[in-house]
Protein backbone atom coordinates (compact mmCIF):
# COMPACT_ATOMS: atom_id res chain seq x y z
CA UNK A 1 0.00 0.00 0.00
CA UNK A 2 1.39 3.39 -1.01
CA UNK A 3 2.35 5.68 1.89
CA UNK A 4 -0.03 8.60 2.44
CA UNK A 5 1.45 11.74 0.96
CA UNK A 6 2.68 14.25 3.55
CA UNK A 7 0.70 17.48 3.60
CA UNK A 8 2.78 20.43 2.43
CA UNK A 9 2.79 23.22 4.99
CA UNK A 10 3.32 26.80 3.90
CA UNK A 11 5.59 28.12 6.64
CA UNK A 12 5.35 31.82 7.45
CA UNK A 13 8.40 33.53 8.96
CA UNK A 14 7.27 34.64 12.41
CA UNK A 15 10.34 36.13 14.03
CA UNK A 16 13.94 35.86 15.08
CA UNK A 17 15.49 35.90 18.56
CA UNK A 18 19.02 36.13 19.91
CA UNK A 19 18.52 35.50 23.60
CA UNK A 20 18.97 31.77 24.33
CA UNK A 21 18.85 32.46 28.07
CA UNK A 22 15.10 32.92 27.60
CA UNK A 23 14.27 31.29 24.27
CA UNK A 24 15.70 27.82 24.86
CA UNK A 25 14.37 24.43 23.80
CA UNK A 26 12.45 23.87 27.06
CA UNK A 27 10.73 27.25 26.59
CA UNK A 28 9.59 26.35 23.08
CA UNK A 29 8.34 22.93 24.19
CA UNK A 30 6.17 24.57 26.85
CA UNK A 31 5.12 27.23 24.35
CA UNK A 32 4.12 24.67 21.70
CA UNK A 33 2.22 22.39 24.09
CA UNK A 34 0.30 25.44 25.34
CA UNK A 35 -0.70 26.13 21.74
CA UNK A 36 -1.84 22.50 21.35
CA UNK A 37 -3.97 22.59 24.48
CA UNK A 38 -5.45 26.07 24.42
CA UNK A 39 -5.14 27.60 20.93
CA UNK A 40 -5.75 24.67 18.59
CA UNK A 41 -2.40 24.83 16.75
CA UNK A 42 -0.67 21.66 15.47
CA UNK A 43 2.35 22.75 13.42
CA UNK A 44 5.52 24.65 14.33
CA UNK A 45 9.06 25.04 13.05
CA UNK A 46 11.98 26.46 15.05
CA UNK A 47 15.60 26.68 13.95
CA UNK A 48 18.20 27.16 16.68
CA UNK A 49 21.55 28.25 15.23
CA UNK A 50 23.05 29.47 18.50
CA UNK A 51 22.54 32.20 19.56
CA UNK A 52 19.97 32.89 16.83
CA UNK A 53 16.55 31.24 16.88
CA UNK A 54 14.20 31.65 13.90
CA UNK A 55 10.50 30.85 14.27
CA UNK A 56 7.97 29.81 11.62
CA UNK A 57 4.21 29.24 11.84
CA UNK A 58 1.77 27.36 9.68
CA UNK A 59 0.27 30.15 7.56
CA UNK A 60 -3.11 28.43 7.39
CA UNK A 61 -3.33 28.01 11.18
CA UNK A 62 -2.44 31.66 11.72
CA UNK A 63 -5.12 32.81 9.28
CA UNK A 64 -7.74 30.68 11.05
CA UNK A 65 -6.83 32.13 14.45
CA UNK A 66 -6.85 35.72 13.17
CA UNK A 67 -10.24 35.12 11.53
CA UNK A 68 -11.58 33.73 14.81
CA UNK A 69 -10.28 36.75 16.73
CA UNK A 70 -11.84 39.17 14.24
CA UNK A 71 -15.20 37.54 15.00
CA UNK A 72 -14.77 37.90 18.77
CA UNK A 73 -17.68 39.35 20.68
CA UNK A 74 -17.37 41.44 23.82
CA UNK A 75 -17.83 38.32 25.96
CA UNK A 76 -14.87 36.64 24.19
CA UNK A 77 -12.52 39.52 24.98
CA UNK A 78 -13.72 39.55 28.59
CA UNK A 79 -13.11 35.80 28.89
CA UNK A 80 -9.56 36.04 27.48
CA UNK A 81 -8.81 39.00 29.76
CA UNK A 82 -10.09 37.14 32.82
CA UNK A 83 -8.16 33.96 32.02
CA UNK A 84 -5.00 35.97 31.33
CA UNK A 85 -5.29 37.74 34.68
CA UNK A 86 -6.04 34.49 36.53
CA UNK A 87 -3.06 32.56 35.12
CA UNK A 88 -0.73 35.56 35.44
CA UNK A 89 -1.67 36.03 39.12
CA UNK A 90 -1.12 32.29 39.68
CA UNK A 91 2.31 32.46 38.06
CA UNK A 92 3.21 35.63 39.96
CA UNK A 93 2.35 33.86 43.22
CA UNK A 94 4.49 30.87 42.22
CA UNK A 95 7.46 33.13 41.34
CA UNK A 96 7.38 34.67 44.81
CA UNK A 97 6.78 31.52 46.83
CA UNK A 98 9.17 28.64 46.42
CA UNK A 99 12.86 28.72 47.42
CA UNK A 100 15.88 26.47 47.03
CA UNK A 101 15.53 25.35 50.64
CA UNK A 102 11.93 24.21 50.02
CA UNK A 103 12.99 22.07 47.06
CA UNK A 104 16.03 20.48 48.69
CA UNK A 105 13.76 18.85 51.26
CA UNK A 106 11.51 17.22 48.65
CA UNK A 107 11.76 13.56 47.63
CA UNK A 108 12.24 12.52 43.99
CA UNK A 109 8.51 11.79 43.66
CA UNK A 110 7.64 15.20 45.10
CA UNK A 111 10.10 16.90 42.73
CA UNK A 112 8.61 15.05 39.78
CA UNK A 113 5.05 16.01 40.77
CA UNK A 114 6.19 19.58 41.31
CA UNK A 115 7.66 19.69 37.81
CA UNK A 116 4.45 18.32 36.27
CA UNK A 117 2.37 20.97 38.07
CA UNK A 118 4.82 23.65 37.00
CA UNK A 119 4.68 22.50 33.37
CA UNK A 120 0.88 22.74 33.35
CA UNK A 121 1.14 26.27 34.70
CA UNK A 122 3.71 27.29 32.07
CA UNK A 123 1.75 25.68 29.19
CA UNK A 124 -1.28 27.79 29.99
CA UNK A 125 0.58 31.00 30.84
CA UNK A 126 2.63 30.97 27.63
CA UNK A 127 -0.45 30.31 25.50
CA UNK A 128 -2.27 33.32 26.95
CA UNK A 129 0.96 35.33 26.95
CA UNK A 130 1.06 35.01 23.15
CA UNK A 131 -2.74 35.05 22.63
CA UNK A 132 -2.78 38.64 23.85
CA UNK A 133 -0.23 39.46 21.16
CA UNK A 134 -2.18 37.55 18.50
CA UNK A 135 -5.24 39.67 19.36
CA UNK A 136 -3.19 42.84 18.93
CA UNK A 137 -1.97 41.64 15.53
CA UNK A 138 -5.39 40.56 14.30
CA UNK A 139 -7.02 43.86 15.35
CA UNK A 140 -4.27 46.47 14.85
CA UNK A 141 -6.52 49.51 14.83
CA UNK A 142 -9.00 48.50 17.54
CA UNK A 143 -7.65 50.41 20.54
CA UNK A 144 -10.98 49.98 22.30
CA UNK A 145 -10.02 46.36 23.14
CA UNK A 146 -7.49 47.74 25.64
CA UNK A 147 -10.34 48.50 28.04
CA UNK A 148 -11.03 44.77 28.50
CA UNK A 149 -7.55 44.04 29.87
CA UNK A 150 -6.45 44.77 33.41
CA UNK A 151 -3.60 47.31 33.21
CA UNK A 152 -1.52 45.51 35.84
CA UNK A 153 -1.85 42.20 33.94
CA UNK A 154 -0.75 43.83 30.67
CA UNK A 155 2.24 45.39 32.41
CA UNK A 156 3.15 42.01 33.91
CA UNK A 157 3.11 40.09 30.63
CA UNK A 158 4.34 42.88 28.35
CA UNK A 159 6.45 45.30 30.39
CA UNK A 160 7.90 43.40 33.36
CA UNK A 161 10.76 40.88 32.79
CA UNK A 162 8.52 37.93 33.64
CA UNK A 163 10.20 35.48 31.25
CA UNK A 164 13.56 36.17 32.89
CA UNK A 165 12.00 35.60 36.31
CA UNK A 166 10.59 32.25 35.18
CA UNK A 167 14.02 31.11 34.01
CA UNK A 168 15.63 32.31 37.25
CA UNK A 169 13.24 30.12 39.25
CA UNK A 170 13.78 27.18 36.90
CA UNK A 171 17.53 27.47 37.50
CA UNK A 172 16.91 27.03 41.23
CA UNK A 173 14.95 23.86 40.45
CA UNK A 174 17.62 22.57 38.05
CA UNK A 175 20.36 23.24 40.60
CA UNK A 176 18.58 20.74 42.86
CA UNK A 177 18.17 18.21 40.03
CA UNK A 178 21.83 18.52 39.03
CA UNK A 179 22.89 17.19 42.45
CA UNK A 180 20.68 14.13 42.00
CA UNK A 181 21.30 13.36 38.33
CA UNK A 182 24.86 14.72 37.87
CA UNK A 183 23.89 16.96 34.96
CA UNK A 184 25.00 20.59 34.74
CA UNK A 185 22.05 22.93 35.51
CA UNK A 186 22.15 24.96 32.21
CA UNK A 187 21.79 21.78 30.14
CA UNK A 188 18.29 21.10 31.49
CA UNK A 189 17.05 24.07 29.43
CA UNK A 190 17.85 22.08 26.26
CA UNK A 191 15.81 19.04 27.31
CA UNK A 192 12.12 18.45 26.72
CA UNK A 193 9.64 18.27 29.64
CA UNK A 194 9.20 14.52 28.96
CA UNK A 195 12.96 13.95 29.11
CA UNK A 196 13.23 15.78 32.44
CA UNK A 197 10.29 13.84 33.82
CA UNK A 198 11.89 10.64 32.51
CA UNK A 199 15.01 11.20 34.63
CA UNK A 200 12.92 10.35 37.68
CA UNK A 201 11.75 7.01 36.29
CA UNK A 202 14.74 5.87 34.23
CA UNK A 203 17.56 6.15 36.74
CA UNK A 204 19.86 4.01 34.56
CA UNK A 205 19.96 6.60 31.78
CA UNK A 206 23.44 7.24 30.33
CA UNK A 207 23.99 10.75 31.67
CA UNK A 208 27.17 11.36 29.65
CA UNK A 209 25.42 10.51 26.39
CA UNK A 210 22.38 12.57 27.37
CA UNK A 211 24.58 15.56 28.28
CA UNK A 212 26.36 15.31 24.90
CA UNK A 213 23.00 15.39 23.09
CA UNK A 214 21.87 18.47 25.06
CA UNK A 215 25.13 20.29 24.23
CA UNK A 216 24.63 19.54 20.53
CA UNK A 217 21.06 20.86 20.70
CA UNK A 218 22.27 24.08 22.24
CA UNK A 219 24.65 24.65 19.31
CA UNK A 220 22.24 23.72 16.53
CA UNK A 221 18.89 21.98 16.22
CA UNK A 222 15.65 22.03 14.28
CA UNK A 223 12.47 21.53 16.30
CA UNK A 224 9.42 20.71 14.25
CA UNK A 225 5.85 19.84 15.15
CA UNK A 226 3.58 18.28 12.57
CA UNK A 227 0.06 17.43 13.67
CA UNK A 228 1.11 17.73 17.35
CA UNK A 229 4.07 15.36 16.98
CA UNK A 230 7.22 17.15 18.17
CA UNK A 231 10.62 16.03 16.85
CA UNK A 232 14.11 17.45 17.40
CA UNK A 233 16.79 17.02 14.72
CA UNK A 234 20.54 17.59 14.85
CA UNK A 235 23.34 17.95 12.28
CA UNK A 236 22.76 16.73 8.73
CA UNK A 237 19.26 15.47 9.59
CA UNK A 238 18.32 18.99 10.72
CA UNK A 239 19.62 20.42 7.43
CA UNK A 240 17.62 17.83 5.46
CA UNK A 241 14.43 18.76 7.35
CA UNK A 242 14.96 22.46 6.63
CA UNK A 243 15.55 21.77 2.96
CA UNK A 244 12.38 19.67 2.83
CA UNK A 245 10.18 22.13 4.72
CA UNK A 246 11.49 25.46 3.41
CA UNK A 247 12.77 24.25 0.04
CA UNK A 248 15.82 26.47 0.14
CA UNK A 249 13.65 29.58 -0.25
CA UNK A 250 15.61 32.81 -0.24
CA UNK A 251 14.34 36.37 -0.40
CA UNK A 252 16.55 39.04 -2.02
CA UNK A 253 16.33 41.54 0.81
CA UNK A 254 18.69 44.02 -0.91
CA UNK A 255 16.01 44.66 -3.56
CA UNK A 256 13.49 45.87 -0.96
CA UNK A 257 13.46 49.60 -0.16
CA UNK A 258 9.95 50.13 1.25
CA UNK A 259 8.43 48.33 4.23
CA UNK A 260 4.89 48.54 5.56
CA UNK A 261 3.66 47.83 9.05
CA UNK A 262 1.24 48.85 11.75
CA UNK A 263 1.52 52.35 13.17
CA UNK A 264 1.50 52.48 16.95
CA UNK A 265 2.37 56.02 17.99
CA UNK A 266 2.31 58.48 15.09
CA UNK A 267 2.89 61.91 16.62
CA UNK A 268 5.87 63.56 14.95
CA UNK A 269 4.97 62.67 11.36
CA UNK A 270 7.96 61.72 9.23
CA UNK A 271 11.20 60.98 11.05
CA UNK A 272 14.52 60.68 9.23
CA UNK A 273 17.75 59.33 10.61
CA UNK A 274 20.41 56.67 10.79
CA UNK A 275 19.56 53.17 11.91
CA UNK A 276 20.90 50.81 14.55
CA UNK A 277 19.75 47.18 14.42
CA UNK A 278 19.48 45.53 17.84
CA UNK A 279 19.03 41.75 17.98
CA UNK A 280 20.26 41.12 21.53
CA UNK A 281 21.50 42.92 24.64
CA UNK A 282 25.02 42.72 23.22
CA UNK A 283 23.98 45.33 20.62
CA UNK A 284 22.84 47.91 23.20
CA UNK A 285 26.25 49.61 23.39
CA UNK A 286 26.16 50.73 19.75
CA UNK A 287 22.90 52.70 20.11
CA UNK A 288 23.37 56.48 20.41
CA UNK A 289 20.97 59.30 21.16
CA UNK A 290 18.88 60.20 18.12
CA UNK A 291 19.21 56.84 16.36
CA UNK A 292 16.26 55.02 14.82
CA UNK A 293 15.99 51.60 16.43
CA UNK A 294 15.27 48.47 14.37
CA UNK A 295 14.34 45.36 16.39
CA UNK A 296 12.54 42.05 16.13
CA UNK A 297 10.58 43.11 19.18
CA UNK A 298 11.51 44.83 22.43
CA UNK A 299 11.74 43.35 25.89
CA UNK A 300 11.64 45.00 29.35
CA UNK A 301 15.45 45.20 29.54
CA UNK A 302 15.47 47.38 26.38
CA UNK A 303 14.24 50.41 28.35
CA UNK A 304 17.63 52.26 28.63
CA UNK A 305 18.04 51.97 24.84
CA UNK A 306 14.47 53.03 24.09
CA UNK A 307 14.98 56.27 25.99
CA UNK A 308 17.74 57.23 23.51
CA UNK A 309 15.99 56.67 20.18
CA UNK A 310 13.67 58.89 18.16
CA UNK A 311 11.72 56.15 16.37
CA UNK A 312 11.22 52.38 16.52
CA UNK A 313 10.77 49.88 13.68
CA UNK A 314 9.82 46.30 14.66
CA UNK A 315 9.52 43.00 12.80
CA UNK A 316 6.86 41.74 15.17
CA UNK A 317 4.22 43.09 17.47
CA UNK A 318 0.62 44.00 17.81
CA UNK A 319 -1.52 46.49 19.71
CA UNK A 320 -0.82 44.65 22.99
CA UNK A 321 2.88 43.83 22.44
CA UNK A 322 5.65 45.24 24.66
CA UNK A 323 6.92 47.45 21.82
CA UNK A 324 3.46 48.93 21.33
CA UNK A 325 2.82 49.49 25.04
CA UNK A 326 6.23 51.12 25.68
CA UNK A 327 6.14 53.29 22.52
CA UNK A 328 2.83 54.82 23.62
CA UNK A 329 4.13 55.28 27.15
CA UNK A 330 7.38 56.99 26.05
CA UNK A 331 5.68 58.79 23.09
CA UNK A 332 8.11 57.41 20.50
CA UNK A 333 6.96 57.23 16.84
CA UNK A 334 6.72 53.53 16.13
CA UNK A 335 5.89 51.07 13.34
CA UNK A 336 5.62 47.35 14.11
CA UNK A 337 4.73 44.20 12.18
CA UNK A 338 7.11 44.87 9.26
CA UNK A 339 8.12 41.15 9.39
CA UNK A 340 11.63 41.49 7.93
CA UNK A 341 12.98 44.94 8.93
CA UNK A 342 15.95 43.43 10.81
CA UNK A 343 16.91 41.48 7.68
CA UNK A 344 16.40 44.29 5.20
CA UNK A 345 17.75 47.35 7.06
CA UNK A 346 21.40 47.50 8.15
CA UNK A 347 23.34 49.61 10.65
CA UNK A 348 24.00 53.08 9.25
CA UNK A 349 21.26 53.03 6.60
CA UNK A 350 19.38 56.33 6.27
CA UNK A 351 15.63 55.75 6.56
CA UNK A 352 12.40 57.73 6.71
CA UNK A 353 9.76 56.56 9.17
CA UNK A 354 6.28 57.76 8.24
CA UNK A 355 4.50 56.88 11.48
CA UNK A 356 1.21 58.35 10.22
CA UNK A 357 0.97 55.88 7.34
CA UNK A 358 2.96 52.94 8.72
CA UNK A 359 5.62 53.14 5.98
CA UNK A 360 9.41 52.89 6.23
CA UNK A 361 11.55 54.00 3.27
CA UNK A 362 15.24 53.24 2.91
CA UNK A 363 16.67 56.47 1.50
CA UNK A 364 20.32 55.51 1.40
CA UNK A 365 22.18 52.30 2.17
CA UNK A 366 25.47 52.57 3.97
C-alpha positions in Angstrom: 0.0 0.0 0.0 1.4 3.4 -1.0 2.3 5.7 1.9 0.0 8.6 2.4 1.5 11.7 1.0 2.7 14.2 3.5 0.7 17.5 3.6 2.8 20.4 2.4 2.8 23.2 5.0 3.3 26.8 3.9 5.6 28.1 6.6 5.3 31.8 7.4 8.4 33.5 9.0 7.3 34.6 12.4 10.3 36.1 14.0 13.9 35.9 15.1 15.5 35.9 18.6 19.0 36.1 19.9 18.5 35.5 23.6 19.0 31.8 24.3 18.8 32.5 28.1 15.1 32.9 27.6 14.3 31.3 24.3 15.7 27.8 24.9 14.4 24.4 23.8 12.5 23.9 27.1 10.7 27.2 26.6 9.6 26.3 23.1 8.3 22.9 24.2 6.2 24.6 26.9 5.1 27.2 24.4 4.1 24.7 21.7 2.2 22.4 24.1 0.3 25.4 25.3 -0.7 26.1 21.7 -1.8 22.5 21.4 -4.0 22.6 24.5 -5.4 26.1 24.4 -5.1 27.6 20.9 -5.7 24.7 18.6 -2.4 24.8 16.8 -0.7 21.7 15.5 2.3 22.8 13.4 5.5 24.7 14.3 9.1 25.0 13.0 12.0 26.5 15.1 15.6 26.7 14.0 18.2 27.2 16.7 21.5 28.2 15.2 23.1 29.5 18.5 22.5 32.2 19.6 20.0 32.9 16.8 16.5 31.2 16.9 14.2 31.6 13.9 10.5 30.9 14.3 8.0 29.8 11.6 4.2 29.2 11.8 1.8 27.4 9.7 0.3 30.2 7.6 -3.1 28.4 7.4 -3.3 28.0 11.2 -2.4 31.7 11.7 -5.1 32.8 9.3 -7.7 30.7 11.1 -6.8 32.1 14.4 -6.8 35.7 13.2 -10.2 35.1 11.5 -11.6 33.7 14.8 -10.3 36.8 16.7 -11.8 39.2 14.2 -15.2 37.5 15.0 -14.8 37.9 18.8 -17.7 39.4 20.7 -17.4 41.4 23.8 -17.8 38.3 26.0 -14.9 36.6 24.2 -12.5 39.5 25.0 -13.7 39.5 28.6 -13.1 35.8 28.9 -9.6 36.0 27.5 -8.8 39.0 29.8 -10.1 37.1 32.8 -8.2 34.0 32.0 -5.0 36.0 31.3 -5.3 37.7 34.7 -6.0 34.5 36.5 -3.1 32.6 35.1 -0.7 35.6 35.4 -1.7 36.0 39.1 -1.1 32.3 39.7 2.3 32.5 38.1 3.2 35.6 40.0 2.3 33.9 43.2 4.5 30.9 42.2 7.5 33.1 41.3 7.4 34.7 44.8 6.8 31.5 46.8 9.2 28.6 46.4 12.9 28.7 47.4 15.9 26.5 47.0 15.5 25.4 50.6 11.9 24.2 50.0 13.0 22.1 47.1 16.0 20.5 48.7 13.8 18.9 51.3 11.5 17.2 48.6 11.8 13.6 47.6 12.2 12.5 44.0 8.5 11.8 43.7 7.6 15.2 45.1 10.1 16.9 42.7 8.6 15.1 39.8 5.0 16.0 40.8 6.2 19.6 41.3 7.7 19.7 37.8 4.4 18.3 36.3 2.4 21.0 38.1 4.8 23.7 37.0 4.7 22.5 33.4 0.9 22.7 33.4 1.1 26.3 34.7 3.7 27.3 32.1 1.8 25.7 29.2 -1.3 27.8 30.0 0.6 31.0 30.8 2.6 31.0 27.6 -0.4 30.3 25.5 -2.3 33.3 26.9 1.0 35.3 26.9 1.1 35.0 23.1 -2.7 35.0 22.6 -2.8 38.6 23.9 -0.2 39.5 21.2 -2.2 37.6 18.5 -5.2 39.7 19.4 -3.2 42.8 18.9 -2.0 41.6 15.5 -5.4 40.6 14.3 -7.0 43.9 15.3 -4.3 46.5 14.9 -6.5 49.5 14.8 -9.0 48.5 17.5 -7.6 50.4 20.5 -11.0 50.0 22.3 -10.0 46.4 23.1 -7.5 47.7 25.6 -10.3 48.5 28.0 -11.0 44.8 28.5 -7.6 44.0 29.9 -6.4 44.8 33.4 -3.6 47.3 33.2 -1.5 45.5 35.8 -1.9 42.2 33.9 -0.8 43.8 30.7 2.2 45.4 32.4 3.2 42.0 33.9 3.1 40.1 30.6 4.3 42.9 28.4 6.5 45.3 30.4 7.9 43.4 33.4 10.8 40.9 32.8 8.5 37.9 33.6 10.2 35.5 31.2 13.6 36.2 32.9 12.0 35.6 36.3 10.6 32.2 35.2 14.0 31.1 34.0 15.6 32.3 37.2 13.2 30.1 39.3 13.8 27.2 36.9 17.5 27.5 37.5 16.9 27.0 41.2 15.0 23.9 40.5 17.6 22.6 38.0 20.4 23.2 40.6 18.6 20.7 42.9 18.2 18.2 40.0 21.8 18.5 39.0 22.9 17.2 42.4 20.7 14.1 42.0 21.3 13.4 38.3 24.9 14.7 37.9 23.9 17.0 35.0 25.0 20.6 34.7 22.1 22.9 35.5 22.1 25.0 32.2 21.8 21.8 30.1 18.3 21.1 31.5 17.0 24.1 29.4 17.8 22.1 26.3 15.8 19.0 27.3 12.1 18.4 26.7 9.6 18.3 29.6 9.2 14.5 29.0 13.0 13.9 29.1 13.2 15.8 32.4 10.3 13.8 33.8 11.9 10.6 32.5 15.0 11.2 34.6 12.9 10.4 37.7 11.7 7.0 36.3 14.7 5.9 34.2 17.6 6.2 36.7 19.9 4.0 34.6 20.0 6.6 31.8 23.4 7.2 30.3 24.0 10.8 31.7 27.2 11.4 29.7 25.4 10.5 26.4 22.4 12.6 27.4 24.6 15.6 28.3 26.4 15.3 24.9 23.0 15.4 23.1 21.9 18.5 25.1 25.1 20.3 24.2 24.6 19.5 20.5 21.1 20.9 20.7 22.3 24.1 22.2 24.7 24.7 19.3 22.2 23.7 16.5 18.9 22.0 16.2 15.6 22.0 14.3 12.5 21.5 16.3 9.4 20.7 14.2 5.9 19.8 15.2 3.6 18.3 12.6 0.1 17.4 13.7 1.1 17.7 17.3 4.1 15.4 17.0 7.2 17.1 18.2 10.6 16.0 16.8 14.1 17.5 17.4 16.8 17.0 14.7 20.5 17.6 14.8 23.3 17.9 12.3 22.8 16.7 8.7 19.3 15.5 9.6 18.3 19.0 10.7 19.6 20.4 7.4 17.6 17.8 5.5 14.4 18.8 7.4 15.0 22.5 6.6 15.6 21.8 3.0 12.4 19.7 2.8 10.2 22.1 4.7 11.5 25.5 3.4 12.8 24.2 0.0 15.8 26.5 0.1 13.6 29.6 -0.2 15.6 32.8 -0.2 14.3 36.4 -0.4 16.6 39.0 -2.0 16.3 41.5 0.8 18.7 44.0 -0.9 16.0 44.7 -3.6 13.5 45.9 -1.0 13.5 49.6 -0.2 9.9 50.1 1.2 8.4 48.3 4.2 4.9 48.5 5.6 3.7 47.8 9.0 1.2 48.8 11.8 1.5 52.3 13.2 1.5 52.5 16.9 2.4 56.0 18.0 2.3 58.5 15.1 2.9 61.9 16.6 5.9 63.6 14.9 5.0 62.7 11.4 8.0 61.7 9.2 11.2 61.0 11.1 14.5 60.7 9.2 17.7 59.3 10.6 20.4 56.7 10.8 19.6 53.2 11.9 20.9 50.8 14.6 19.7 47.2 14.4 19.5 45.5 17.8 19.0 41.7 18.0 20.3 41.1 21.5 21.5 42.9 24.6 25.0 42.7 23.2 24.0 45.3 20.6 22.8 47.9 23.2 26.3 49.6 23.4 26.2 50.7 19.7 22.9 52.7 20.1 23.4 56.5 20.4 21.0 59.3 21.2 18.9 60.2 18.1 19.2 56.8 16.4 16.3 55.0 14.8 16.0 51.6 16.4 15.3 48.5 14.4 14.3 45.4 16.4 12.5 42.1 16.1 10.6 43.1 19.2 11.5 44.8 22.4 11.7 43.3 25.9 11.6 45.0 29.3 15.4 45.2 29.5 15.5 47.4 26.4 14.2 50.4 28.4 17.6 52.3 28.6 18.0 52.0 24.8 14.5 53.0 24.1 15.0 56.3 26.0 17.7 57.2 23.5 16.0 56.7 20.2 13.7 58.9 18.2 11.7 56.1 16.4 11.2 52.4 16.5 10.8 49.9 13.7 9.8 46.3 14.7 9.5 43.0 12.8 6.9 41.7 15.2 4.2 43.1 17.5 0.6 44.0 17.8 -1.5 46.5 19.7 -0.8 44.6 23.0 2.9 43.8 22.4 5.6 45.2 24.7 6.9 47.5 21.8 3.5 48.9 21.3 2.8 49.5 25.0 6.2 51.1 25.7 6.1 53.3 22.5 2.8 54.8 23.6 4.1 55.3 27.1 7.4 57.0 26.0 5.7 58.8 23.1 8.1 57.4 20.5 7.0 57.2 16.8 6.7 53.5 16.1 5.9 51.1 13.3 5.6 47.4 14.1 4.7 44.2 12.2 7.1 44.9 9.3 8.1 41.2 9.4 11.6 41.5 7.9 13.0 44.9 8.9 16.0 43.4 10.8 16.9 41.5 7.7 16.4 44.3 5.2 17.7 47.4 7.1 21.4 47.5 8.2 23.3 49.6 10.7 24.0 53.1 9.3 21.3 53.0 6.6 19.4 56.3 6.3 15.6 55.8 6.6 12.4 57.7 6.7 9.8 56.6 9.2 6.3 57.8 8.2 4.5 56.9 11.5 1.2 58.3 10.2 1.0 55.9 7.3 3.0 52.9 8.7 5.6 53.1 6.0 9.4 52.9 6.2 11.6 54.0 3.3 15.2 53.2 2.9 16.7 56.5 1.5 20.3 55.5 1.4 22.2 52.3 2.2 25.5 52.6 4.0 
